Structures are given as structure tokens and as C-alpha cells.
Amino acid sequence: MRRSRLFLLLLILVGSILALSLGLSVLVGDLKLSPEEVAQALKARLAGQTGGDAVADAVVWQVRIPRALAAAFVGAALSCCGAVFQGLLLNPLAEPYTMGVASGAAFGAALSITFGLGAITPLAFAGSLLSLGLVWLLGRRTDFIEPTRLILAGVIVSSILSAGITLLQVLAGQQVAAIVLWLLGSFTRADWAMARWTFLASLAALFLGLSRHRELDIIASGGRAAAFGVDEERLRLFLLAGASLVTAAVVSACGVIGFVGLVVPHLVRLLLGPSHGRLLVLSWFGGAALMVGADLTARLLGELPIGVVTALVGGPVFCLLLWRRC
């Protein structure tokens, strides 16, 4: 009962922070718009009216709102995937990029930018899938999936791909800045298509975990899952592949953004315990709030790459969490 009250309290708190952050994101930008102008643009579009301030309408509806929503959904997706990875791999340091998904996406994007192929998102997604397949191939031992072996395979594949990315940066010439910006993540290209894509990805991540939250609880407890009728190998295959695909979809859209999927689920677990039903829901909202806040901070500081902000915020927080647990 106490856990349920704490969950509801935290959900209301985090939901309020998310709503406030979304509101501020619509108000803040390079073009100065007063709250009244923003409110008028919102009311006019919702009421189906035309003939208002075309500039304010375009900025609010075509730039700021889709960017804020895309940031929220990306954070939610990465956070939920992080909760799934940490529960399945029995490792609080696991995150959505454990399977080498980020490195594969970064390599595909860098390849597109370096050679001017003009297909950054498709190649980033393809690179993620190829990297995931290679990690899965190396991480399996016959028909048995070992979490430690998967993590090690992810580290090895990521290291090789990172070397390849460095080589592409050397060959990129004047395009190296574009590669670096993509590697650090950005929502500057966000539009309604990205908002819809990331919304579907975040829902997929949430329902993926919730559909198996009881089995996740059993595996995370460290007990013998087979004694409770859980097919551990099939569950790992389903959830790891699903979470990795969601991560690949998100990373291919906005670039590599670290620490959100690592810090948020870990912090929620410390507050609420290991029950994955509540953990996944609160992680969804917490990841969304953190990412919107980080994007808002990045814009206020002169359009910094979002990955810089999440690393500067998430790194010290995670170090503090580790320090207090030791």
C-alpha cells in the first residue's frame, strides 16, 4: 500500500515536471514570442482559424511543438529500454546501447555523411540492425544466451565500430562537424514525422516491457526462472531483440544520446523497488521529463548538442548514486 501511494505521488510529480517542461519548450526559442502570442497561435490552430500571425503559427506548430514532443518520446523510449536491459542482464550499468546499437547507428550515419549518400536515417537504422545481429551472433553460445557474454560482445563490436567512425571522420574533411554533431545527438531536425515515429517507438518500448513485467521480476530476482514456469532463453530473445530494435529506431532519428536510459531506470528502482510494472511506467514519464528538460537547457545555452547536456547532468548523478550504494 505504501509503495502504491509513493508510486502515485511520484507519477503526479514527474508528470507535472514533464508538463511544465513541455510548456516552457513551446515558449523558448531563437525567435522571441510572448506568452500571449504563443497562446494565440495555439488557440487559432485548435479552433481552425486562419489569418493570424503566420510566423508565430509556423514557429509554434512546425518547430517547437514537434521538437518538444520528439524529445519527450525519445527520452521515454530510451528509459523504458534501459529498464528492460537492466532487468534482463542483471546489471544496473546496462543501458539501451549495451548491444552496440548506438555504435552501429553512428557508423551508418557517418558513412552517409562522409560519402554524401543523403540517407542518414535509413543507413543509421541499417547500421544498428547489422551491429545488433553481429553482437547477437557473438553473444550466443549454441542455444544458450549468457548475459555477460552479450555485454562483452557489445563492448567488442562497439570498439571496432568506434575505430571505423574515427576513420570516417578523418576521411570526411569539411563534413566532420556534421558527423560530430550527429554523434552527440540533436533535435534540430525534429518535425511531425519524427514526433510520430518516436511516439510509436516509446509506446512499443513501454508495452514491450509491460507485457512481460512479471517474468522480468522473476529474472531480476536472480532465482531460477524455470521453477516459476518462465522460459528464460525465449524471454531474453524476445525482450532484448525488441528493446534493441526500439533503440535503433530512436537513435537513427536523433543521434546518440547517452545516460538517459542508464540513470532514469536506476533512480526509479532505488525509489520504488524492482517491480517492473511500476518501474516501466514511471521510467517512461521520467525519461520524457529529463530529455525535454535537457533539450530546453541545450537551447538556452546556444543550441548545444543534447548528448553533451545529458552527459553533464547524468554523469555526476549516476556517480552519486554509485557512491551512495557502495
NUFIMAR-491390 format. One record per residue (C-alpha): x, y negated, z. Coordinates in steps of 0.2 Angstrom, whole numbers, plus 5000, padded with zeros to 4 digits. Each point is the difference from the previous one (the first is absolute). Example, Ala and Ser with C-alpha at 12.3 -4.5 7.8 and 13.67 -1.06 7.14 Angstrom:
REM residues 2
<pt><px>5062</px><py>5022</py><pz>5039</pz></pt>
<pt><px>5006</px><py>4983</py><pz>4997</pz></pt>
REM end
This chain:
REM residues 326
<pt><px>5000</px><py>5000</py><pz>5000</pz></pt>
<pt><px>5014</px><py>4988</py><pz>5004</pz></pt>
<pt><px>5009</px><py>5004</py><pz>4984</pz></pt>
<pt><px>4984</px><py>4996</py><pz>4990</pz></pt>
<pt><px>4998</px><py>4983</py><pz>5009</pz></pt>
<pt><px>5018</px><py>4996</py><pz>4996</pz></pt>
<pt><px>4998</px><py>5006</py><pz>4982</pz></pt>
<pt><px>4985</px><py>4988</py><pz>4998</pz></pt>
<pt><px>5008</px><py>4986</py><pz>5008</pz></pt>
<pt><px>5016</px><py>5002</py><pz>4989</pz></pt>
<pt><px>4989</px><py>5002</py><pz>4985</pz></pt>
<pt><px>4991</px><py>4984</py><pz>5003</pz></pt>
<pt><px>5016</px><py>4991</py><pz>5004</pz></pt>
<pt><px>5009</px><py>5006</py><pz>4985</pz></pt>
<pt><px>4985</px><py>4997</py><pz>4989</pz></pt>
<pt><px>4999</px><py>4982</py><pz>5006</pz></pt>
<pt><px>5019</px><py>4997</py><pz>4996</pz></pt>
<pt><px>4997</px><py>5007</py><pz>4983</pz></pt>
<pt><px>4985</px><py>4989</py><pz>4997</pz></pt>
<pt><px>5010</px><py>4985</py><pz>5006</pz></pt>
<pt><px>5015</px><py>5004</py><pz>4989</pz></pt>
<pt><px>4989</px><py>5002</py><pz>4985</pz></pt>
<pt><px>4992</px><py>4983</py><pz>5003</pz></pt>
<pt><px>5016</px><py>4992</py><pz>5002</pz></pt>
<pt><px>5007</px><py>5008</py><pz>4984</pz></pt>
<pt><px>4986</px><py>4992</py><pz>4990</pz></pt>
<pt><px>5004</px><py>4983</py><pz>5007</pz></pt>
<pt><px>5019</px><py>5000</py><pz>4998</pz></pt>
<pt><px>5009</px><py>4999</py><pz>4984</pz></pt>
<pt><px>5011</px><py>4989</py><pz>4989</pz></pt>
<pt><px>4985</px><py>4989</py><pz>4994</pz></pt>
<pt><px>4993</px><py>4990</py><pz>5015</pz></pt>
<pt><px>4981</px><py>5004</py><pz>5002</pz></pt>
<pt><px>4990</px><py>4994</py><pz>5015</pz></pt>
<pt><px>4989</px><py>5012</py><pz>5009</pz></pt>
<pt><px>4985</px><py>4991</py><pz>4993</pz></pt>
<pt><px>5006</px><py>5003</py><pz>4982</pz></pt>
<pt><px>5004</px><py>5018</py><pz>5004</pz></pt>
<pt><px>4982</px><py>5002</py><pz>5008</pz></pt>
<pt><px>4992</px><py>4991</py><pz>4985</pz></pt>
<pt><px>5009</px><py>5012</py><pz>4987</pz></pt>
<pt><px>4995</px><py>5015</py><pz>5010</pz></pt>
<pt><px>4982</px><py>4994</py><pz>5002</pz></pt>
<pt><px>4998</px><py>4995</py><pz>4981</pz></pt>
<pt><px>5006</px><py>5017</py><pz>4994</pz></pt>
<pt><px>4990</px><py>5010</py><pz>5012</pz></pt>
<pt><px>4985</px><py>4990</py><pz>4995</pz></pt>
<pt><px>5003</px><py>5002</py><pz>4982</pz></pt>
<pt><px>5002</px><py>4981</py><pz>4997</pz></pt>
<pt><px>5011</px><py>4992</py><pz>4987</pz></pt>
<pt><px>5007</px><py>4983</py><pz>4997</pz></pt>
<pt><px>5010</px><py>4998</py><pz>5016</pz></pt>
<pt><px>5019</px><py>4997</py><pz>5002</pz></pt>
<pt><px>5007</px><py>5013</py><pz>4987</pz></pt>
<pt><px>5017</px><py>4999</py><pz>5007</pz></pt>
<pt><px>4995</px><py>5004</py><pz>5018</pz></pt>
<pt><px>4989</px><py>5014</py><pz>4994</pz></pt>
<pt><px>5014</px><py>5008</py><pz>4990</pz></pt>
<pt><px>5012</px><py>4998</py><pz>5014</pz></pt>
<pt><px>4989</px><py>5007</py><pz>5013</pz></pt>
<pt><px>4992</px><py>5014</py><pz>4990</pz></pt>
<pt><px>5013</px><py>5005</py><pz>4988</pz></pt>
<pt><px>5016</px><py>4998</py><pz>5010</pz></pt>
<pt><px>4997</px><py>4999</py><pz>5019</pz></pt>
<pt><px>4986</px><py>5012</py><pz>5003</pz></pt>
<pt><px>5007</px><py>5015</py><pz>4990</pz></pt>
<pt><px>5017</px><py>4997</py><pz>5007</pz></pt>
<pt><px>4994</px><py>5001</py><pz>5018</pz></pt>
<pt><px>4989</px><py>5015</py><pz>4996</pz></pt>
<pt><px>5014</px><py>5009</py><pz>4991</pz></pt>
<pt><px>5012</px><py>4997</py><pz>5015</pz></pt>
<pt><px>4987</px><py>5006</py><pz>5012</pz></pt>
<pt><px>4997</px><py>5016</py><pz>4990</pz></pt>
<pt><px>5018</px><py>5004</py><pz>4997</pz></pt>
<pt><px>5004</px><py>4998</py><pz>5019</pz></pt>
<pt><px>4985</px><py>5011</py><pz>5004</pz></pt>
<pt><px>5006</px><py>5014</py><pz>4988</pz></pt>
<pt><px>5018</px><py>5000</py><pz>5006</pz></pt>
<pt><px>4995</px><py>5000</py><pz>5018</pz></pt>
<pt><px>4988</px><py>5015</py><pz>4998</pz></pt>
<pt><px>5013</px><py>5009</py><pz>4990</pz></pt>
<pt><px>5013</px><py>4997</py><pz>5013</pz></pt>
<pt><px>4988</px><py>5007</py><pz>5013</pz></pt>
<pt><px>4998</px><py>5016</py><pz>4990</pz></pt>
<pt><px>5018</px><py>5002</py><pz>4997</pz></pt>
<pt><px>5005</px><py>4998</py><pz>5018</pz></pt>
<pt><px>4987</px><py>5013</py><pz>5005</pz></pt>
<pt><px>5004</px><py>5013</py><pz>4987</pz></pt>
<pt><px>5019</px><py>4998</py><pz>5001</pz></pt>
<pt><px>5000</px><py>4999</py><pz>5019</pz></pt>
<pt><px>5012</px><py>4985</py><pz>4999</pz></pt>
<pt><px>4995</px><py>4983</py><pz>5006</pz></pt>
<pt><px>5013</px><py>4992</py><pz>4988</pz></pt>
<pt><px>4991</px><py>5008</py><pz>4985</pz></pt>
<pt><px>4992</px><py>4987</py><pz>4988</pz></pt>
<pt><px>4992</px><py>5000</py><pz>4983</pz></pt>
<pt><px>5017</px><py>4998</py><pz>4991</pz></pt>
<pt><px>5007</px><py>5016</py><pz>5009</pz></pt>
<pt><px>4997</px><py>5010</py><pz>4984</pz></pt>
<pt><px>5010</px><py>4989</py><pz>4989</pz></pt>
<pt><px>4985</px><py>4992</py><pz>4992</pz></pt>
<pt><px>5006</px><py>4982</py><pz>5003</pz></pt>
<pt><px>5017</px><py>5004</py><pz>4992</pz></pt>
<pt><px>4992</px><py>5008</py><pz>4985</pz></pt>
<pt><px>4988</px><py>4986</py><pz>4997</pz></pt>
<pt><px>5014</px><py>4987</py><pz>5002</pz></pt>
<pt><px>5011</px><py>5010</py><pz>4987</pz></pt>
<pt><px>4985</px><py>5000</py><pz>4988</pz></pt>
<pt><px>4997</px><py>4982</py><pz>5002</pz></pt>
<pt><px>5019</px><py>4995</py><pz>4998</pz></pt>
<pt><px>5001</px><py>5011</py><pz>4984</pz></pt>
<pt><px>4985</px><py>4990</py><pz>4993</pz></pt>
<pt><px>5007</px><py>4983</py><pz>5005</pz></pt>
<pt><px>5018</px><py>5004</py><pz>4994</pz></pt>
<pt><px>4995</px><py>5006</py><pz>4983</pz></pt>
<pt><px>4985</px><py>4989</py><pz>4997</pz></pt>
<pt><px>4988</px><py>5014</py><pz>4999</pz></pt>
<pt><px>4985</px><py>4989</py><pz>5006</pz></pt>
<pt><px>4992</px><py>5014</py><pz>5010</pz></pt>
<pt><px>5006</px><py>4997</py><pz>5018</pz></pt>
<pt><px>4985</px><py>5008</py><pz>5009</pz></pt>
<pt><px>4998</px><py>5015</py><pz>4989</pz></pt>
<pt><px>5018</px><py>5004</py><pz>5001</pz></pt>
<pt><px>5001</px><py>4997</py><pz>5018</pz></pt>
<pt><px>4986</px><py>5012</py><pz>5003</pz></pt>
<pt><px>5008</px><py>5013</py><pz>4989</pz></pt>
<pt><px>5016</px><py>4998</py><pz>5009</pz></pt>
<pt><px>4991</px><py>5003</py><pz>5017</pz></pt>
<pt><px>4992</px><py>5016</py><pz>4993</pz></pt>
<pt><px>5017</px><py>5006</py><pz>4993</pz></pt>
<pt><px>5009</px><py>4996</py><pz>5017</pz></pt>
<pt><px>4986</px><py>5009</py><pz>5010</pz></pt>
<pt><px>5001</px><py>5015</py><pz>4989</pz></pt>
<pt><px>5019</px><py>5001</py><pz>5002</pz></pt>
<pt><px>4999</px><py>4998</py><pz>5019</pz></pt>
<pt><px>4986</px><py>5013</py><pz>5001</pz></pt>
<pt><px>5010</px><py>5012</py><pz>4989</pz></pt>
<pt><px>5016</px><py>4998</py><pz>5011</pz></pt>
<pt><px>4990</px><py>5000</py><pz>5017</pz></pt>
<pt><px>4991</px><py>5016</py><pz>4997</pz></pt>
<pt><px>5008</px><py>5017</py><pz>5005</pz></pt>
<pt><px>4991</px><py>5013</py><pz>4991</pz></pt>
<pt><px>4982</px><py>4998</py><pz>5005</pz></pt>
<pt><px>5004</px><py>4992</py><pz>5017</pz></pt>
<pt><px>5000</px><py>4981</py><pz>5003</pz></pt>
<pt><px>5012</px><py>4994</py><pz>5013</pz></pt>
<pt><px>4998</px><py>4982</py><pz>5006</pz></pt>
<pt><px>5018</px><py>4997</py><pz>5003</pz></pt>
<pt><px>5005</px><py>5007</py><pz>4983</pz></pt>
<pt><px>4987</px><py>4988</py><pz>4992</pz></pt>
<pt><px>5007</px><py>4985</py><pz>5009</pz></pt>
<pt><px>5018</px><py>5005</py><pz>4995</pz></pt>
<pt><px>4995</px><py>5002</py><pz>4982</pz></pt>
<pt><px>4992</px><py>4983</py><pz>5000</pz></pt>
<pt><px>5016</px><py>4992</py><pz>5007</pz></pt>
<pt><px>5010</px><py>5009</py><pz>4987</pz></pt>
<pt><px>4989</px><py>4995</py><pz>4985</pz></pt>
<pt><px>4998</px><py>4982</py><pz>5007</pz></pt>
<pt><px>5019</px><py>4998</py><pz>5001</pz></pt>
<pt><px>5003</px><py>5006</py><pz>4982</pz></pt>
<pt><px>4986</px><py>4989</py><pz>4993</pz></pt>
<pt><px>5007</px><py>4985</py><pz>5010</pz></pt>
<pt><px>5017</px><py>5003</py><pz>4991</pz></pt>
<pt><px>4990</px><py>5000</py><pz>4984</pz></pt>
<pt><px>4991</px><py>4984</py><pz>5004</pz></pt>
<pt><px>5017</px><py>4992</py><pz>5004</pz></pt>
<pt><px>5006</px><py>5005</py><pz>4983</pz></pt>
<pt><px>4985</px><py>4993</py><pz>4992</pz></pt>
<pt><px>5002</px><py>4983</py><pz>5009</pz></pt>
<pt><px>5018</px><py>4999</py><pz>4993</pz></pt>
<pt><px>4993</px><py>5003</py><pz>4983</pz></pt>
<pt><px>4986</px><py>4988</py><pz>5002</pz></pt>
<pt><px>5009</px><py>4984</py><pz>4998</pz></pt>
<pt><px>4988</px><py>4985</py><pz>5002</pz></pt>
<pt><px>4986</px><py>5012</py><pz>5004</pz></pt>
<pt><px>5008</px><py>5005</py><pz>5017</pz></pt>
<pt><px>4990</px><py>4987</py><pz>5009</pz></pt>
<pt><px>4984</px><py>5008</py><pz>4994</pz></pt>
<pt><px>5006</px><py>5017</py><pz>5006</pz></pt>
<pt><px>5005</px><py>4994</py><pz>5017</pz></pt>
<pt><px>4983</px><py>4991</py><pz>5002</pz></pt>
<pt><px>4991</px><py>5015</py><pz>4996</pz></pt>
<pt><px>5010</px><py>5011</py><pz>5011</pz></pt>
<pt><px>4995</px><py>4989</py><pz>5015</pz></pt>
<pt><px>4982</px><py>5000</py><pz>4996</pz></pt>
<pt><px>4988</px><py>4986</py><pz>4995</pz></pt>
<pt><px>4982</px><py>4995</py><pz>4997</pz></pt>
<pt><px>5003</px><py>4986</py><pz>4988</pz></pt>
<pt><px>4993</px><py>5010</py><pz>4986</pz></pt>
<pt><px>4984</px><py>5005</py><pz>5010</pz></pt>
<pt><px>4984</px><py>4999</py><pz>4990</pz></pt>
<pt><px>4983</px><py>5008</py><pz>5002</pz></pt>
<pt><px>5006</px><py>5016</py><pz>4991</pz></pt>
<pt><px>5013</px><py>5002</py><pz>5013</pz></pt>
<pt><px>4988</px><py>4997</py><pz>5014</pz></pt>
<pt><px>4988</px><py>5013</py><pz>4993</pz></pt>
<pt><px>5015</px><py>5012</py><pz>4998</pz></pt>
<pt><px>5007</px><py>4998</py><pz>5017</pz></pt>
<pt><px>4982</px><py>5001</py><pz>5008</pz></pt>
<pt><px>4998</px><py>5017</py><pz>4992</pz></pt>
<pt><px>5017</px><py>5005</py><pz>5006</pz></pt>
<pt><px>4997</px><py>4994</py><pz>5018</pz></pt>
<pt><px>4983</px><py>5010</py><pz>5001</pz></pt>
<pt><px>5008</px><py>5015</py><pz>4993</pz></pt>
<pt><px>5014</px><py>4999</py><pz>5013</pz></pt>
<pt><px>4987</px><py>4998</py><pz>5014</pz></pt>
<pt><px>4988</px><py>5014</py><pz>4995</pz></pt>
<pt><px>5014</px><py>5011</py><pz>4996</pz></pt>
<pt><px>5006</px><py>5000</py><pz>5018</pz></pt>
<pt><px>4982</px><py>4999</py><pz>5007</pz></pt>
<pt><px>4995</px><py>5016</py><pz>4991</pz></pt>
<pt><px>5014</px><py>5010</py><pz>5009</pz></pt>
<pt><px>5002</px><py>4990</py><pz>5016</pz></pt>
<pt><px>4996</px><py>5015</py><pz>5011</pz></pt>
<pt><px>5013</px><py>5011</py><pz>4992</pz></pt>
<pt><px>5012</px><py>4985</py><pz>5001</pz></pt>
<pt><px>4998</px><py>5000</py><pz>5018</pz></pt>
<pt><px>5004</px><py>5018</py><pz>5002</pz></pt>
<pt><px>5016</px><py>4999</py><pz>4989</pz></pt>
<pt><px>5005</px><py>4984</py><pz>5009</pz></pt>
<pt><px>4998</px><py>5009</py><pz>5017</pz></pt>
<pt><px>5015</px><py>5011</py><pz>4995</pz></pt>
<pt><px>4990</px><py>5016</py><pz>5004</pz></pt>
<pt><px>4997</px><py>5015</py><pz>4988</pz></pt>
<pt><px>4987</px><py>4994</py><pz>4988</pz></pt>
<pt><px>4996</px><py>5017</py><pz>4994</pz></pt>
<pt><px>4994</px><py>5005</py><pz>5017</pz></pt>
<pt><px>4986</px><py>4986</py><pz>4997</pz></pt>
<pt><px>4996</px><py>5006</py><pz>4983</pz></pt>
<pt><px>5010</px><py>4987</py><pz>4991</pz></pt>
<pt><px>5009</px><py>5004</py><pz>4984</pz></pt>
<pt><px>5015</px><py>4989</py><pz>5003</pz></pt>
<pt><px>5009</px><py>5002</py><pz>4984</pz></pt>
<pt><px>4985</px><py>4996</py><pz>4989</pz></pt>
<pt><px>4995</px><py>4985</py><pz>5011</pz></pt>
<pt><px>5018</px><py>4993</py><pz>4999</pz></pt>
<pt><px>4999</px><py>5003</py><pz>4981</pz></pt>
<pt><px>4984</px><py>4991</py><pz>4999</pz></pt>
<pt><px>5003</px><py>4985</py><pz>5011</pz></pt>
<pt><px>5018</px><py>4997</py><pz>4996</pz></pt>
<pt><px>4996</px><py>5000</py><pz>4981</pz></pt>
<pt><px>4985</px><py>4989</py><pz>5002</pz></pt>
<pt><px>5009</px><py>4987</py><pz>5011</pz></pt>
<pt><px>5015</px><py>5000</py><pz>4989</pz></pt>
<pt><px>4988</px><py>4997</py><pz>4985</pz></pt>
<pt><px>4991</px><py>4985</py><pz>5009</pz></pt>
<pt><px>5017</px><py>4993</py><pz>5004</pz></pt>
<pt><px>5006</px><py>5001</py><pz>4982</pz></pt>
<pt><px>4984</px><py>4991</py><pz>4994</pz></pt>
<pt><px>5003</px><py>4986</py><pz>5013</pz></pt>
<pt><px>5019</px><py>4998</py><pz>4997</pz></pt>
<pt><px>4998</px><py>5000</py><pz>4981</pz></pt>
<pt><px>4988</px><py>4985</py><pz>5002</pz></pt>
<pt><px>5009</px><py>4989</py><pz>5012</pz></pt>
<pt><px>5018</px><py>5006</py><pz>5002</pz></pt>
<pt><px>5009</px><py>5008</py><pz>5015</pz></pt>
<pt><px>4993</px><py>4993</py><pz>5017</pz></pt>
<pt><px>5008</px><py>5008</py><pz>5015</pz></pt>
<pt><px>4996</px><py>5002</py><pz>5019</pz></pt>
<pt><px>4981</px><py>4998</py><pz>4999</pz></pt>
<pt><px>4997</px><py>5019</py><pz>4998</pz></pt>
<pt><px>5013</px><py>5003</py><pz>5014</pz></pt>
<pt><px>4996</px><py>4987</py><pz>5013</pz></pt>
<pt><px>4981</px><py>4999</py><pz>5000</pz></pt>
<pt><px>4996</px><py>5019</py><pz>5002</pz></pt>
<pt><px>5013</px><py>5001</py><pz>5013</pz></pt>
<pt><px>4994</px><py>4985</py><pz>5010</pz></pt>
<pt><px>4982</px><py>5006</py><pz>4999</pz></pt>
<pt><px>5005</px><py>5018</py><pz>5006</pz></pt>
<pt><px>5008</px><py>4992</py><pz>5015</pz></pt>
<pt><px>4984</px><py>4991</py><pz>5004</pz></pt>
<pt><px>4987</px><py>5013</py><pz>4996</pz></pt>
<pt><px>5009</px><py>5016</py><pz>5001</pz></pt>
<pt><px>5002</px><py>5014</py><pz>4986</pz></pt>
<pt><px>4982</px><py>5002</py><pz>4995</pz></pt>
<pt><px>5000</px><py>4998</py><pz>4982</pz></pt>
<pt><px>4982</px><py>4995</py><pz>4998</pz></pt>
<pt><px>5002</px><py>4984</py><pz>5009</pz></pt>
<pt><px>5018</px><py>4998</py><pz>4995</pz></pt>
<pt><px>4996</px><py>4999</py><pz>4981</pz></pt>
<pt><px>4986</px><py>4988</py><pz>5002</pz></pt>
<pt><px>5009</px><py>4988</py><pz>5011</pz></pt>
<pt><px>5016</px><py>5002</py><pz>4989</pz></pt>
<pt><px>4990</px><py>4995</py><pz>4985</pz></pt>
<pt><px>4994</px><py>4984</py><pz>5007</pz></pt>
<pt><px>5017</px><py>4997</py><pz>5009</pz></pt>
<pt><px>5010</px><py>5002</py><pz>4984</pz></pt>
<pt><px>4988</px><py>4989</py><pz>4990</pz></pt>
<pt><px>5002</px><py>4986</py><pz>5014</pz></pt>
<pt><px>5019</px><py>5001</py><pz>5000</pz></pt>
<pt><px>5002</px><py>5000</py><pz>4981</pz></pt>
<pt><px>4988</px><py>4985</py><pz>4998</pz></pt>
<pt><px>5009</px><py>4991</py><pz>5014</pz></pt>
<pt><px>5017</px><py>5004</py><pz>4993</pz></pt>
<pt><px>4995</px><py>4994</py><pz>4982</pz></pt>
<pt><px>4993</px><py>4984</py><pz>5008</pz></pt>
<pt><px>5017</px><py>4997</py><pz>5009</pz></pt>
<pt><px>5009</px><py>5003</py><pz>4984</pz></pt>
<pt><px>4990</px><py>4987</py><pz>4991</pz></pt>
<pt><px>5002</px><py>4987</py><pz>5013</pz></pt>
<pt><px>5019</px><py>5003</py><pz>4999</pz></pt>
<pt><px>5001</px><py>4997</py><pz>4982</pz></pt>
<pt><px>4994</px><py>5016</py><pz>4992</pz></pt>
<pt><px>5013</px><py>5012</py><pz>5008</pz></pt>
<pt><px>4999</px><py>5018</py><pz>4994</pz></pt>
<pt><px>4988</px><py>5009</py><pz>5012</pz></pt>
<pt><px>5012</px><py>5014</py><pz>5004</pz></pt>
<pt><px>5012</px><py>4987</py><pz>5008</pz></pt>
<pt><px>4986</px><py>4994</py><pz>5012</pz></pt>
<pt><px>4994</px><py>5018</py><pz>5004</pz></pt>
<pt><px>5018</px><py>5005</py><pz>5004</pz></pt>
<pt><px>5004</px><py>4985</py><pz>5010</pz></pt>
<pt><px>4984</px><py>5003</py><pz>5010</pz></pt>
<pt><px>4999</px><py>5019</py><pz>5000</pz></pt>
<pt><px>5018</px><py>5003</py><pz>5003</pz></pt>
<pt><px>5002</px><py>4992</py><pz>5017</pz></pt>
<pt><px>4982</px><py>5006</py><pz>5006</pz></pt>
<pt><px>5005</px><py>5018</py><pz>4996</pz></pt>
<pt><px>5017</px><py>4998</py><pz>5009</pz></pt>
<pt><px>4990</px><py>4994</py><pz>5015</pz></pt>
<pt><px>4989</px><py>5015</py><pz>4999</pz></pt>
<pt><px>5014</px><py>5012</py><pz>4999</pz></pt>
<pt><px>5009</px><py>4991</py><pz>5014</pz></pt>
<pt><px>4985</px><py>5002</py><pz>5012</pz></pt>
<pt><px>4997</px><py>5018</py><pz>4996</pz></pt>
<pt><px>5018</px><py>5005</py><pz>5003</pz></pt>
REM end
